[in-house]
């Protein structure tokens, strides 16, 4: 019982809350999604986010992009005039059509944009079927 | 195709003021701007006597012929102007674009640097 209460207090007043101001901020990056004949392409604006700070998961057709943008050390210095850029953890989720080949998903970073390509499964690609008229 | 909301062939070209952090050390001012999706070549930086003018363009990020499902990034022009006070050495301004962040370092003039004054 005592332990349960302690756990409860830990949950409310522990590390998760308010100890690190960056943790209080959550934000959602801007996203573009396009559909091509053979793949979906997802682009996420993540300037200054390190590639090992990003997690991409696919779970029952829900694509989730999450991670954390850390504040660089220099901008924590005293003489700050403006601080508009956001830091902290981010997350976006999208429901994909069931027809993505999850083992072929690929992602790379360029100029602060995370590019994810999700190839369609064969049955999802547009097909031209010729019908012979007798 | 299920999941496709609409196919739009044209993007809206919008002007966005990039978010900036500005801080100073003893000998420089540093301006950091979030400008994802542009390139070094697409960024222009001009300095007049009292203004620092920053521009950058993001072309259509997605291929033209693709069906657009979501377009929050789209095509845009970054534009932002800062007023510069005295105390900036115009010959010591550098800019670096990396990972979608433009970092501009503006050197202070000798007069603007903090000085220790000896007490006799």
gemmi code that builds the backbone of each chain (N, CA, C; Angstrom):
import gemmi

chains = {
    "A": [
        ("UNK", (0.842, -1.210, 0.000), (0.000, 0.000, 0.000), (0.873, 1.255, 0.000)),
        ("UNK", (1.841, 1.261, 0.950), (2.743, 2.407, 1.018), (3.456, 2.611, -0.326)),
        ("UNK", (3.874, 1.481, -0.906), (4.596, 1.561, -2.161), (3.706, 2.111, -3.281)),
        ("UNK", (2.464, 1.670, -3.219), (1.526, 2.159, -4.223), (1.364, 3.661, -4.143)),
        ("UNK", (1.263, 4.132, -2.908), (1.109, 5.578, -2.726), (2.357, 6.299, -3.214)),
        ("UNK", (3.518, 5.734, -2.863), (4.759, 6.335, -3.345), (4.804, 6.390, -4.861)),
        ("UNK", (4.399, 5.271, -5.460), (4.384, 5.241, -6.920), (3.489, 6.323, -7.489)),
        ("UNK", (2.357, 6.474, -6.811), (1.410, 7.463, -7.278), (2.034, 8.857, -7.194)),
        ("UNK", (2.708, 9.097, -6.055), (3.358, 10.398, -5.915), (4.450, 10.579, -6.953)),
        ("UNK", (5.173, 9.495, -7.210), (6.221, 9.584, -8.224), (5.633, 9.939, -9.576)),
        ("UNK", (4.490, 9.335, -9.828), (3.872, 9.619, -11.122), (3.466, 11.081, -11.231)),
        ("UNK", (2.950, 11.598, -10.103), (2.476, 12.983, -10.155), (3.600, 14.001, -10.023)),
        ("UNK", (4.557, 13.690, -9.138), (5.562, 14.714, -8.851), (6.965, 14.298, -9.253)),
        ("UNK", (7.037, 13.153, -9.910), (8.356, 12.635, -10.267), (8.969, 13.346, -11.451)),
        ("UNK", (9.923, 12.659, -12.035), (10.722, 13.217, -13.119), (9.911, 13.717, -14.301)),
        ("UNK", (8.772, 13.061, -14.508), (8.018, 13.379, -15.709), (7.466, 14.792, -15.719)),
        ("UNK", (7.323, 15.356, -14.533), (6.637, 16.630, -14.460), (7.588, 17.764, -14.087)),
        ("UNK", (7.606, 18.766, -14.904), (8.135, 20.076, -14.554), (9.612, 20.155, -14.183)),
        ("UNK", (10.311, 19.021, -14.092), (11.711, 19.138, -13.720), (12.526, 19.707, -14.875)),
        ("UNK", (12.132, 19.374, -16.075), (12.845, 19.877, -17.237), (11.841, 20.615, -18.116)),
        ("UNK", (12.036, 21.896, -18.229), (11.032, 22.697, -18.930), (10.841, 22.240, -20.375)),
        ("UNK", (11.907, 21.671, -20.958), (11.798, 21.234, -22.345), (10.752, 20.137, -22.498)),
        ("UNK", (10.598, 19.357, -21.422), (9.650, 18.243, -21.498), (8.209, 18.720, -21.518)),
        ("UNK", (8.001, 19.922, -21.064), (6.636, 20.423, -21.018), (6.135, 20.805, -22.407)),
        ("UNK", (7.071, 21.101, -23.275), (6.677, 21.538, -24.597), (6.518, 20.333, -25.508)),
        ("UNK", (5.364, 20.193, -26.111), (5.272, 19.235, -27.195), (4.779, 20.003, -28.409)),
        ("UNK", (5.268, 19.623, -29.546), (4.906, 20.353, -30.756), (4.697, 19.366, -31.887)),
        ("UNK", (4.068, 19.844, -32.932), (3.761, 18.989, -34.069), (4.380, 19.600, -35.320)),
        ("UNK", (5.332, 18.911, -35.933), (5.958, 19.470, -37.129), (5.006, 19.468, -38.331)),
        ("UNK", (5.265, 20.369, -39.291), (4.468, 20.423, -40.522), (4.823, 19.223, -41.404)),
        ("UNK", (3.816, 18.712, -42.098), (3.980, 17.489, -42.894), (3.356, 17.651, -44.279)),
        ("UNK", (4.019, 17.094, -45.282), (3.437, 16.950, -46.627), (3.326, 15.455, -46.907)),
        ("UNK", (2.210, 15.043, -47.486), (2.084, 13.634, -47.902), (1.610, 13.604, -49.347)),
        ("UNK", (2.292, 12.816, -50.172), (1.891, 12.675, -51.569), (1.748, 11.206, -51.912)),
        ("UNK", (0.869, 10.967, -52.864), (0.680, 9.605, -53.322), (1.173, 9.483, -54.759)),
        ("UNK", (2.072, 8.560, -54.982), (2.553, 8.247, -56.325), (1.978, 6.894, -56.725)),
        ("UNK", (2.229, 6.510, -57.975), (1.716, 5.212, -58.423), (2.243, 4.069, -57.569)),
        ("UNK", (3.524, 4.146, -57.215), (4.110, 2.999, -56.521), (4.484, 3.245, -55.058)),
        ("UNK", (4.271, 4.472, -54.585), (4.627, 4.724, -53.183), (3.920, 5.953, -52.616)),
        ("UNK", (3.945, 6.029, -51.288), (3.550, 7.249, -50.595), (4.833, 7.923, -50.127)),
        ("UNK", (4.852, 9.262, -50.216), (6.025, 9.986, -49.750), (5.576, 10.952, -48.657)),
        ("UNK", (6.234, 10.851, -47.502), (5.916, 11.717, -46.364), (7.127, 12.593, -46.090)),
        ("UNK", (6.911, 13.901, -45.992), (8.000, 14.836, -45.673), (7.657, 15.574, -44.390)),
        ("UNK", (8.620, 15.631, -43.489), (8.378, 16.238, -42.178), (9.428, 17.321, -41.926)),
        ("UNK", (8.968, 18.496, -41.560), (9.896, 19.603, -41.266), (10.494, 19.427, -39.876)),
        ("UNK", (11.771, 19.076, -39.818), (12.423, 18.881, -38.524), (13.802, 19.544, -38.507)),
        ("UNK", (13.837, 20.870, -38.595), (15.148, 21.536, -38.625), (15.900, 21.335, -37.310)),
        ("UNK", (17.164, 20.992, -37.432), (18.004, 20.877, -36.245), (17.766, 19.635, -35.403)),
        ("UNK", (16.986, 18.699, -35.911), (16.753, 17.465, -35.163), (17.761, 16.424, -35.639)),
        ("UNK", (18.464, 15.825, -34.696), (19.452, 14.808, -35.060), (18.736, 13.549, -35.504)),
        ("UNK", (19.388, 12.825, -36.459), (18.664, 11.671, -37.003), (18.451, 10.563, -35.974)),
        ("UNK", (19.317, 10.478, -34.972), (19.090, 9.441, -33.953), (18.114, 9.899, -32.860)),
        ("UNK", (17.544, 11.084, -33.030), (16.519, 11.563, -32.096), (15.120, 11.400, -32.678)),
        ("UNK", (15.044, 10.748, -33.844), (13.751, 10.559, -34.499), (13.392, 9.088, -34.492)),
        ("UNK", (12.123, 8.806, -34.196), (11.663, 7.429, -34.199), (10.484, 7.327, -35.158)),
        ("UNK", (10.563, 6.371, -36.069), (9.458, 6.141, -36.998), (8.928, 4.745, -36.718)),
        ("UNK", (7.636, 4.654, -36.429), (7.068, 3.334, -36.173), (5.811, 3.136, -37.004)),
        ("UNK", (5.561, 1.884, -37.335), (4.339, 1.530, -38.047), (3.676, 0.417, -37.261)),
        ("UNK", (2.490, 0.712, -36.769), (1.801, -0.275, -35.961), (0.353, -0.307, -36.399)),
        ("UNK", (-0.093, -1.440, -36.836), (-1.418, -1.629, -37.450), (-1.821, -0.417, -38.304)),
        ("UNK", (-0.992, -0.154, -39.294), (-1.230, 0.895, -40.302), (-1.197, 2.323, -39.792)),
        ("UNK", (-0.769, 2.488, -38.556), (-0.604, 3.856, -38.068), (0.883, 4.196, -38.077)),
        ("UNK", (1.204, 5.169, -38.921), (2.587, 5.623, -39.019), (2.782, 6.732, -37.996)),
        ("UNK", (3.747, 6.555, -37.116), (4.010, 7.575, -36.098), (5.444, 8.058, -36.217)),
        ("UNK", (5.576, 9.376, -36.258), (6.900, 9.988, -36.296), (7.026, 10.762, -34.989)),
        ("UNK", (8.005, 10.393, -34.176), (8.142, 11.085, -32.900), (9.613, 11.301, -32.599)),
        ("UNK", (9.889, 12.116, -31.603), (11.270, 12.347, -31.234), (11.403, 13.598, -30.405)),
        ("UNK", (12.631, 14.062, -30.333), (12.873, 15.238, -29.519), (13.860, 16.169, -30.196)),
        ("UNK", (13.549, 17.456, -30.109), (14.474, 18.457, -30.609), (15.148, 19.080, -29.397)),
        ("UNK", (16.440, 18.926, -29.342), (17.164, 19.431, -28.180), (17.707, 20.827, -28.454)),
        ("UNK", (17.687, 21.609, -27.403), (18.210, 22.964, -27.519), (19.731, 22.904, -27.541)),
        ("UNK", (20.343, 23.613, -28.496), (21.796, 23.560, -28.519), (22.379, 24.395, -27.387)),
        ("UNK", (23.556, 23.974, -26.964), (24.133, 24.533, -25.739), (24.339, 26.040, -25.809)),
        ("UNK", (24.809, 26.526, -26.968), (25.140, 27.957, -27.052), (23.937, 28.840, -26.791)),
        ("UNK", (22.758, 28.402, -27.311), (21.615, 29.304, -27.152), (21.030, 29.281, -25.739)),
        ("UNK", (21.635, 28.492, -24.858), (21.192, 28.521, -23.460), (21.925, 29.605, -22.674)),
        ("UNK", (22.888, 30.243, -23.329), (23.662, 31.272, -22.638), (22.798, 32.437, -22.177)),
        ("UNK", (23.408, 33.266, -21.345), (22.632, 34.303, -20.668), (22.017, 35.372, -21.560)),
        ("UNK", (22.818, 35.923, -22.448), (22.351, 37.085, -23.199), (21.471, 36.715, -24.382)),
        ("UNK", (20.288, 36.218, -24.058), (19.366, 35.810, -25.112), (18.412, 36.958, -25.394)),
        ("UNK", (18.312, 37.342, -26.656), (17.423, 38.438, -27.033), (16.079, 37.927, -27.518)),
        ("UNK", (16.102, 36.800, -28.219), (14.875, 36.198, -28.723), (14.988, 34.699, -28.632)),
        ("UNK", (13.900, 34.035, -28.292), (13.900, 32.582, -28.340), (12.548, 32.131, -28.853)),
        ("UNK", (12.429, 32.074, -30.172), (11.142, 31.738, -30.791), (11.078, 30.278, -31.209)),
        ("UNK", (12.261, 29.713, -31.500), (12.288, 28.338, -32.011), (11.833, 27.374, -30.917)),
        ("UNK", (11.130, 26.343, -31.345), (10.577, 25.408, -30.363), (11.527, 24.243, -30.113)),
        ("UNK", (11.514, 23.797, -28.873), (12.296, 22.628, -28.485), (11.364, 21.688, -27.748)),
        ("UNK", (11.812, 20.479, -27.583), (11.021, 19.519, -26.833), (10.568, 18.373, -27.700)),
        ("UNK", (9.642, 17.581, -27.181), (9.273, 16.385, -27.927), (8.147, 16.677, -28.908)),
        ("UNK", (8.157, 15.927, -29.994), (7.148, 16.118, -31.029), (6.577, 14.766, -31.425)),
        ("UNK", (5.402, 14.810, -32.013), (4.793, 13.578, -32.507), (3.714, 13.870, -33.534)),
        ("UNK", (3.695, 13.071, -34.583), (2.585, 13.104, -35.550), (2.250, 11.664, -35.899)),
        ("UNK", (0.964, 11.392, -36.089), (0.536, 10.054, -36.482), (-0.418, 10.134, -37.658)),
        ("UNK", (-0.323, 9.161, -38.552), (-1.197, 9.102, -39.722), (-1.650, 7.674, -39.945)),
        ("UNK", (-2.863, 7.520, -40.384), (-3.346, 6.191, -40.739), (-3.063, 5.955, -42.213)),
        ("UNK", (-2.374, 4.872, -42.483), (-2.022, 4.556, -43.866), (-3.016, 3.547, -44.423)),
        ("UNK", (-3.158, 3.532, -45.761), (-3.938, 2.454, -46.344), (-3.228, 1.133, -46.011)),
        ("UNK", (-3.952, 0.081, -45.934), (-3.380, -1.186, -45.460), (-2.351, -1.784, -46.412)),
        ("UNK", (-2.104, -1.078, -47.497), (-1.362, -1.719, -48.573), (0.083, -1.259, -48.697)),
        ("UNK", (0.723, -0.947, -47.592), (2.116, -0.507, -47.627), (3.035, -1.677, -47.272)),
        ("UNK", (4.153, -1.757, -47.972), (5.115, -2.828, -47.663), (6.012, -2.347, -46.534)),
        ("UNK", (5.621, -2.722, -45.325), (6.277, -2.156, -44.144), (7.776, -2.438, -44.101)),
        ("UNK", (8.195, -3.579, -44.683), (9.627, -3.923, -44.623), (10.458, -3.081, -45.598)),
        ("UNK", (9.778, -2.342, -46.495), (10.507, -1.552, -47.493), (10.491, -0.052, -47.203)),
        ("UNK", (10.023, 0.326, -46.033), (9.969, 1.753, -45.704), (11.388, 2.294, -45.543)),
        ("UNK", (11.616, 3.455, -46.137), (12.954, 4.036, -46.126), (12.860, 5.506, -45.691)),
        ("UNK", (13.883, 6.000, -45.001), (13.843, 7.391, -44.552), (15.229, 8.015, -44.572)),
        ("UNK", (15.278, 9.301, -44.930), (16.557, 10.028, -44.855), (16.286, 11.499, -44.553)),
        ("UNK", (17.326, 12.188, -44.084), (17.244, 13.616, -43.764), (17.940, 14.446, -44.821)),
        ("UNK", (17.337, 15.552, -45.215), (18.053, 16.513, -46.048), (17.546, 17.925, -45.745)),
        ("UNK", (18.457, 18.826, -45.461), (18.137, 20.233, -45.187), (17.020, 20.397, -44.147)),
        ("UNK", (17.071, 19.589, -43.123), (16.094, 19.724, -42.051), (14.734, 19.118, -42.351)),
        ("UNK", (14.640, 18.387, -43.469), (13.385, 17.708, -43.824), (13.615, 16.197, -43.746)),
        ("UNK", (12.738, 15.529, -43.015), (12.784, 14.067, -42.964), (11.911, 13.541, -44.104)),
        ("UNK", (12.510, 12.717, -44.973), (11.803, 12.162, -46.134), (11.554, 10.676, -45.884)),
        ("UNK", (10.304, 10.277, -45.918), (9.990, 8.860, -45.707), (9.281, 8.336, -46.948)),
        ("UNK", (9.779, 7.242, -47.496), (9.055, 6.653, -48.622), (8.477, 5.314, -48.198)),
        ("UNK", (7.219, 5.129, -48.555), (6.480, 3.927, -48.160), (5.958, 3.241, -49.421)),
        ("UNK", (6.683, 2.231, -49.904), (6.256, 1.581, -51.151), (4.923, 0.852, -50.977)),
        ("UNK", (4.127, 0.961, -52.032), (2.821, 0.287, -51.991), (2.993, -1.197, -52.271)),
        ("UNK", (2.114, -1.967, -51.703), (2.097, -3.391, -52.025), (1.582, -3.558, -53.451)),
        ("UNK", (1.958, -4.655, -54.088), (1.599, -4.888, -55.485), (0.118, -4.664, -55.769)),
        ("UNK", (-0.726, -5.197, -54.890), (-2.163, -5.131, -55.170), (-2.711, -3.703, -55.095)),
        ("UNK", (-1.909, -2.773, -54.526), (-2.403, -1.407, -54.397), (-2.029, -0.532, -55.586)),
        ("UNK", (-1.102, -1.018, -56.417), (-0.678, -0.208, -57.560), (-1.759, -0.174, -58.626)),
        ("UNK", (-1.888, 0.950, -59.315), (-2.911, 1.010, -60.357), (-2.557, 0.040, -61.479)),
        ("UNK", (-3.532, -0.636, -61.963), (-3.292, -1.627, -63.004), (-4.171, -1.348, -64.200)),
        ("UNK", (-3.622, -1.641, -65.355), (-4.441, -1.519, -66.552), (-4.793, -2.918, -66.998)),
        ("UNK", (-6.043, -3.155, -67.081), (-6.471, -4.484, -67.492), (-7.138, -4.383, -68.847)),
        ("UNK", (-6.617, -5.157, -69.731), (-7.190, -5.125, -71.072), (-8.274, -6.194, -71.179)),
        ("UNK", (-9.386, -5.785, -71.664), (-10.472, -6.732, -71.803), (-10.723, -6.965, -73.291)),
        ("UNK", (-10.602, -8.190, -73.677), (-10.863, -8.492, -75.081), (-12.370, -8.623, -75.327)),
        ("UNK", (-12.795, -7.899, -76.306), (-14.216, -7.965, -76.629), (-14.423, -9.014, -77.715)),
        ("UNK", (-15.264, -9.948, -77.432), (-15.485, -11.012, -78.412), (-16.458, -10.556, -79.488)),
    ],
    "B": [
        ("UNK", (-8.890, 6.083, -55.398), (-7.954, 5.463, -54.463), (-8.341, 5.816, -53.027)),
        ("UNK", (-8.541, 4.838, -52.186), (-8.906, 5.164, -50.806), (-7.774, 5.910, -50.112)),
        ("UNK", (-8.113, 6.831, -49.285), (-7.085, 7.579, -48.560), (-6.719, 8.874, -49.241)),
        ("UNK", (-7.040, 8.989, -50.488), (-6.735, 10.226, -51.194), (-7.901, 11.182, -51.027)),
        ("UNK", (-7.616, 12.311, -50.434), (-8.696, 13.248, -50.173), (-8.982, 14.069, -51.417)),
        ("UNK", (-7.938, 14.649, -51.965), (-8.124, 15.479, -53.147), (-6.809, 15.557, -53.897)),
        ("UNK", (-6.891, 15.765, -55.161), (-5.676, 15.981, -55.934), (-5.615, 17.461, -56.268)),
        ("UNK", (-4.546, 18.091, -55.833), (-4.411, 19.505, -56.142), (-3.141, 19.658, -56.959)),
        ("UNK", (-3.228, 20.395, -58.019), (-2.062, 20.499, -58.884), (-1.236, 21.743, -58.581)),
        ("UNK", (-1.832, 22.716, -57.909), (-1.079, 23.930, -57.647), (-0.892, 24.152, -56.156)),
        ("UNK", (0.259, 24.650, -55.803), (0.499, 24.998, -54.421), (0.226, 26.485, -54.248)),
        ("UNK", (-0.099, 26.864, -53.051), (-0.170, 28.277, -52.745), (1.241, 28.707, -52.372)),
        ("UNK", (1.667, 29.829, -52.899), (2.985, 30.301, -52.510), (2.845, 31.323, -51.392)),
        ("UNK", (3.298, 30.934, -50.230), (3.112, 31.802, -49.078), (4.442, 32.343, -48.574)),
        ("UNK", (4.362, 33.473, -47.907), (5.563, 34.042, -47.297), (5.519, 33.760, -45.806)),
        ("UNK", (6.594, 33.174, -45.320), (6.656, 32.762, -43.924), (7.830, 33.473, -43.263)),
        ("UNK", (7.628, 33.990, -42.066), (8.734, 34.564, -41.298), (9.341, 33.426, -40.473)),
        ("UNK", (10.572, 33.025, -40.776), (11.151, 31.918, -40.024), (11.362, 32.280, -38.549)),
        ("UNK", (11.156, 31.309, -37.681), (11.364, 31.534, -36.252), (12.854, 31.687, -35.967)),
        ("UNK", (13.171, 32.594, -35.068), (14.582, 32.890, -34.828), (14.938, 32.902, -33.350)),
        ("UNK", (16.166, 32.501, -33.067), (16.762, 32.702, -31.754), (17.880, 33.723, -31.954)),
        ("UNK", (17.964, 34.682, -31.062), (19.042, 35.664, -31.146), (19.719, 35.749, -29.782)),
        ("UNK", (21.017, 35.606, -29.784), (21.726, 35.757, -28.522), (23.075, 36.401, -28.776)),
        ("UNK", (23.726, 36.838, -27.717), (25.030, 37.463, -27.913), (26.061, 36.922, -26.945)),
        ("UNK", (27.286, 36.913, -27.411), (28.408, 36.575, -26.541), (29.240, 37.858, -26.426)),
        ("UNK", (30.399, 37.774, -25.815), (31.216, 38.974, -25.662), (31.585, 39.609, -26.993)),
        ("UNK", (31.883, 38.781, -28.019), (32.279, 39.425, -29.267), (31.394, 39.211, -30.499)),
        ("UNK", (30.328, 38.451, -30.384), (29.423, 38.321, -31.541), (27.945, 38.301, -31.129)),
        ("UNK", (27.108, 38.623, -32.136), (25.674, 38.347, -32.040), (25.430, 37.123, -32.906)),
        ("UNK", (24.540, 36.243, -32.470), (24.219, 35.063, -33.273), (22.714, 35.035, -33.524)),
        ("UNK", (22.357, 34.872, -34.809), (20.946, 34.742, -35.191), (20.775, 33.356, -35.782)),
        ("UNK", (19.874, 32.561, -35.223), (19.611, 31.216, -35.756), (18.175, 31.170, -36.230)),
        ("UNK", (17.990, 30.756, -37.474), (16.642, 30.702, -38.026), (16.305, 29.299, -38.512)),
        ("UNK", (15.112, 28.841, -38.183), (14.621, 27.561, -38.688), (14.135, 27.770, -40.121)),
        ("UNK", (14.875, 27.251, -41.089), (14.470, 27.398, -42.493), (14.575, 26.053, -43.206)),
        ("UNK", (13.791, 25.066, -42.763), (13.911, 23.748, -43.385), (13.446, 23.743, -44.841)),
        ("UNK", (14.100, 22.902, -45.629), (13.645, 22.668, -46.996), (14.209, 23.591, -48.053)),
        ("UNK", (14.994, 24.589, -47.637), (15.608, 25.432, -48.659), (17.038, 24.922, -48.884)),
        ("UNK", (17.829, 25.606, -49.662), (19.210, 25.199, -49.875), (20.098, 26.440, -49.744)),
        ("UNK", (21.378, 26.200, -49.624), (22.372, 27.271, -49.547), (22.211, 28.238, -50.722)),
        ("UNK", (21.985, 27.668, -51.911), (21.870, 28.465, -53.126), (20.597, 29.303, -53.153)),
        ("UNK", (19.569, 28.826, -52.475), (18.263, 29.510, -52.505), (18.139, 30.579, -51.414)),
        ("UNK", (19.182, 30.707, -50.610), (19.125, 31.689, -49.522), (19.846, 32.956, -49.953)),
        ("UNK", (19.224, 34.104, -49.697), (19.950, 35.345, -49.945), (19.939, 36.175, -48.673)),
        ("UNK", (21.050, 36.811, -48.474), (21.277, 37.545, -47.238), (21.807, 38.893, -47.643)),
        ("UNK", (21.141, 39.975, -47.250), (21.715, 41.263, -47.597), (21.731, 42.162, -46.374)),
        ("UNK", (22.756, 42.982, -46.333), (22.945, 43.851, -45.182), (23.088, 45.276, -45.663)),
        ("UNK", (22.226, 46.139, -45.184), (22.397, 47.555, -45.480), (22.829, 48.204, -44.173)),
        ("UNK", (22.818, 49.518, -44.147), (23.355, 50.185, -42.959), (22.622, 49.765, -41.688)),
        ("UNK", (21.323, 49.556, -41.784), (20.618, 49.265, -40.539), (19.730, 48.027, -40.602)),
        ("UNK", (19.796, 47.284, -41.727), (18.906, 46.129, -41.866), (19.643, 44.874, -42.294)),
        ("UNK", (19.212, 43.780, -41.702), (19.691, 42.478, -42.136), (18.479, 41.798, -42.762)),
        ("UNK", (18.574, 41.516, -44.059), (17.435, 41.012, -44.815), (17.704, 39.560, -45.208)),
        ("UNK", (16.838, 38.655, -44.754), (17.056, 37.225, -44.992), (15.915, 36.680, -45.834)),
        ("UNK", (16.257, 35.994, -46.909), (15.242, 35.347, -47.739), (15.669, 33.945, -48.104)),
        ("UNK", (14.707, 33.111, -48.358), (15.007, 31.753, -48.810), (13.749, 31.167, -49.411)),
        ("UNK", (13.906, 30.320, -50.404), (12.697, 29.740, -51.002), (12.698, 28.221, -50.862)),
        ("UNK", (11.494, 27.708, -50.706), (11.285, 26.269, -50.676), (10.437, 25.951, -51.895)),
        ("UNK", (11.030, 25.238, -52.837), (10.284, 24.864, -54.036), (9.249, 23.830, -53.663)),
        ("UNK", (8.435, 23.432, -54.607), (7.447, 22.401, -54.324), (8.203, 21.182, -53.809)),
        ("UNK", (7.935, 20.837, -52.570), (8.672, 19.756, -51.925), (8.279, 18.415, -52.502)),
        ("UNK", (7.029, 18.293, -52.877), (6.554, 17.034, -53.433), (6.554, 17.120, -54.950)),
        ("UNK", (6.731, 15.995, -55.595), (6.751, 15.968, -57.050), (5.421, 16.492, -57.605)),
        ("UNK", (5.528, 17.226, -58.697), (4.353, 17.886, -59.281), (3.234, 16.916, -59.656)),
        ("UNK", (3.627, 15.751, -60.149), (2.607, 14.840, -60.684), (1.976, 13.936, -59.624)),
        ("UNK", (2.410, 14.123, -58.372), (1.884, 13.247, -57.328), (0.529, 13.746, -56.843)),
        ("UNK", (-0.248, 12.834, -56.302), (-1.500, 13.232, -55.677), (-1.202, 13.747, -54.286)),
        ("UNK", (-1.644, 14.953, -54.008), (-1.312, 15.535, -52.707), (-2.379, 15.178, -51.686)),
        ("UNK", (-1.949, 14.525, -50.632), (-2.883, 14.116, -49.587), (-2.884, 15.149, -48.468)),
        ("UNK", (-1.709, 15.662, -48.149), (-1.580, 16.660, -47.085), (-0.494, 17.644, -47.494)),
        ("UNK", (-0.778, 18.931, -47.383), (0.219, 19.919, -47.786), (0.317, 21.033, -46.758)),
        ("UNK", (1.116, 20.795, -45.739), (1.324, 21.827, -44.720), (2.628, 22.575, -44.974)),
        ("UNK", (3.534, 21.930, -45.699), (4.820, 22.566, -45.995), (4.695, 23.331, -47.310)),
        ("UNK", (4.300, 22.603, -48.348), (4.035, 23.228, -49.646), (5.220, 23.975, -50.212)),
        ("UNK", (4.892, 25.057, -50.855), (5.898, 25.872, -51.517), (5.872, 27.200, -50.777)),
        ("UNK", (7.027, 27.707, -50.388), (6.967, 28.956, -49.634), (8.247, 29.754, -49.752)),
        ("UNK", (8.150, 31.000, -49.356), (9.311, 31.872, -49.324), (9.509, 32.311, -47.884)),
        ("UNK", (10.714, 32.100, -47.395), (11.036, 32.601, -46.064), (11.505, 34.039, -46.210)),
        ("UNK", (11.067, 34.882, -45.315), (11.496, 36.270, -45.389), (11.483, 36.879, -44.000)),
        ("UNK", (12.580, 37.520, -43.647), (12.630, 38.142, -42.329), (13.666, 39.260, -42.329)),
        ("UNK", (13.343, 40.328, -41.655), (14.244, 41.477, -41.574), (14.529, 41.781, -40.112)),
        ("UNK", (15.789, 42.006, -39.821), (16.157, 42.444, -38.469), (16.775, 43.829, -38.560)),
        ("UNK", (16.448, 44.680, -37.610), (17.111, 45.975, -37.556), (18.426, 45.803, -36.810)),
        ("UNK", (19.453, 46.350, -37.400), (20.761, 46.240, -36.762), (21.083, 47.545, -36.051)),
        ("UNK", (21.554, 47.412, -34.845), (21.974, 48.603, -34.125), (23.413, 48.947, -34.486)),
        ("UNK", (23.937, 49.953, -33.861), (25.361, 50.244, -34.037), (26.129, 49.112, -33.366)),
        ("UNK", (27.396, 49.085, -33.612), (28.196, 48.120, -32.871), (28.402, 46.817, -33.610)),
        ("UNK", (27.942, 46.738, -34.877), (28.204, 45.524, -35.641), (29.265, 45.805, -36.705)),
        ("UNK", (30.259, 44.958, -36.690), (31.353, 45.090, -37.647), (30.909, 44.421, -38.952)),
        ("UNK", (30.579, 45.213, -39.935), (30.010, 44.678, -41.180), (30.968, 43.789, -41.972)),
        ("UNK", (32.241, 43.874, -41.648), (33.200, 42.997, -42.327), (33.320, 41.639, -41.642)),
        ("UNK", (32.663, 41.485, -40.537), (32.756, 40.201, -39.815), (31.379, 39.562, -39.640)),
        ("UNK", (30.730, 39.343, -40.787), (29.434, 38.671, -40.755), (29.561, 37.375, -41.552)),
        ("UNK", (29.206, 36.256, -40.930), (29.269, 34.979, -41.650), (27.940, 34.249, -41.494)),
        ("UNK", (27.675, 33.365, -42.450), (26.425, 32.601, -42.380), (26.673, 31.162, -42.802)),
        ("UNK", (26.035, 30.251, -42.094), (26.158, 28.818, -42.397), (24.756, 28.216, -42.420)),
        ("UNK", (24.483, 27.387, -43.449), (23.195, 26.690, -43.502), (23.438, 25.204, -43.322)),
        ("UNK", (22.846, 24.645, -42.274), (23.069, 23.230, -41.975), (21.849, 22.636, -41.291)),
        ("UNK", (21.431, 21.464, -41.745), (20.286, 20.749, -41.162), (19.025, 21.608, -41.086)),
        ("UNK", (18.857, 22.492, -42.072), (17.649, 23.313, -42.095), (17.707, 24.554, -41.218)),
        ("UNK", (18.877, 24.814, -40.656), (19.024, 25.995, -39.791), (20.053, 26.950, -40.394)),
        ("UNK", (19.655, 28.208, -40.510), (20.594, 29.226, -40.962), (21.149, 29.925, -39.723)),
        ("UNK", (22.471, 29.898, -39.593), (23.125, 30.540, -38.449), (23.948, 31.714, -38.950)),
        ("UNK", (23.599, 32.905, -38.506), (24.321, 34.106, -38.922), (25.086, 34.636, -37.713)),
        ("UNK", (26.372, 34.853, -37.906), (27.206, 35.368, -36.822), (27.665, 36.771, -37.191)),
        ("UNK", (27.350, 37.715, -36.335), (27.682, 39.115, -36.602), (28.686, 39.598, -35.562)),
        ("UNK", (29.871, 39.926, -36.030), (30.919, 40.363, -35.106), (30.639, 41.748, -34.551)),
        ("UNK", (31.014, 41.955, -33.307), (30.835, 43.279, -32.695), (32.046, 44.168, -33.005)),
        ("UNK", (31.802, 45.436, -33.080), (32.932, 46.365, -33.226), (33.666, 46.433, -31.891)),
        ("UNK", (34.907, 46.879, -31.966), (35.710, 46.955, -30.740), (35.005, 47.771, -29.653)),
        ("UNK", (34.367, 48.863, -30.080), (33.706, 49.746, -29.103), (32.537, 49.044, -28.409)),
        ("UNK", (31.928, 48.086, -29.123), (30.732, 47.437, -28.575), (31.046, 46.293, -27.625)),
        ("UNK", (32.286, 45.845, -27.660), (32.639, 44.719, -26.797), (32.718, 45.140, -25.335)),
        ("UNK", (32.337, 44.240, -24.446), (32.408, 44.594, -23.030), (33.862, 44.793, -22.608)),
        ("UNK", (34.059, 45.701, -21.719), (35.418, 46.018, -21.285), (35.495, 46.013, -19.767)),
        ("UNK", (36.598, 45.600, -19.291), (36.802, 45.710, -17.853), (37.489, 47.037, -17.588)),
        ("UNK", (36.977, 47.724, -16.630), (37.589, 49.005, -16.315), (38.310, 48.871, -14.992)),
        ("UNK", (39.545, 49.208, -15.063), (40.356, 49.077, -13.871), (40.032, 50.171, -12.864)),
        ("UNK", (39.879, 49.729, -11.639), (39.611, 50.711, -10.580), (40.933, 51.036, -9.905)),
        ("UNK", (41.216, 52.297, -9.874), (42.487, 52.689, -9.265), (42.290, 53.101, -7.808)),
    ],
}
model = gemmi.Model(1)
for chain_id, residues in chains.items():
    chain = gemmi.Chain(chain_id)
    for i, (resn, *xyz) in enumerate(residues, 1):
        res = gemmi.Residue()
        res.name, res.seqid = resn, gemmi.SeqId(i, " ")
        for name, pos in zip(("N", "CA", "C"), xyz):
            atom = gemmi.Atom()
            atom.name, atom.element = name, gemmi.Element(name[0])
            atom.pos, atom.b_iso = gemmi.Position(*pos), 0.0
            res.add_atom(atom)
        chain.add_residue(res)
    model.add_chain(chain)
structure = gemmi.Structure()
structure.add_model(model)
structure.setup_entities()
